[in-house]
Amino acid sequence: MPNLNEIREVFQRAMQSGWGTNPEKSTIVDLPGSKMILYQEDWYRVVDCWFTNPFGDHSWGFIMIWERTGEVWNPVWVMQFGGWYVERAIPVVKSALTDLLKNRQFYGGRGAPAYTMNGMRYRNLVRENHFHRFRGREEVTDIGTGELLGFHEYSGMVLFEVD
């Protein structure tokens, strides 16, 4: 049976080595337009994969964690996210994510409840916040005008029974 606390720790390490360090990104050949960050430990594999296209600001992606049992890799945790951000809001989102990861906190798998940078406000509106089941919406607005500069809806869960 997968260990929820171990999986949470793997998620934290993977995200810290991912968005926190500007890692090498690759693509999945059979999924055109994909970008991927792979993190692997002895018994765990984490894939952070997202998609964009040149025709707009929209994106969609997922993070999956697999646990190895013998020679078999079993999916144990998943998160999906999607929405849009204008280009100038993306550094705010990355900064909010990285800031929360430094504190090793899980807040819907995204950034802190509130974060301000360069005249923009990031908010993470979590509706359910358990590592085994979560959902919410993050958004960035211009502080001066109140204009919405983008958002992502997200949700996730473990793929096994939790006591």
Buried (B, 14 or more C-beta within 10 A) or exposed (E): EBEBEEBBBBBBBBBBBBBBEEEEBEEBEEEEEBBBBBBEEEBBBBBBBBBBEEEEBEBBBBBBBBBBEEEEEEBBBBBBBBBBBBEBBBBBBBBBBBBBBEEEEBBBBBBBBEBEBEEBBBBBBBEEBBBBEBBBBBBBBBEEEEEBBBBBBBBBBBBBEEE
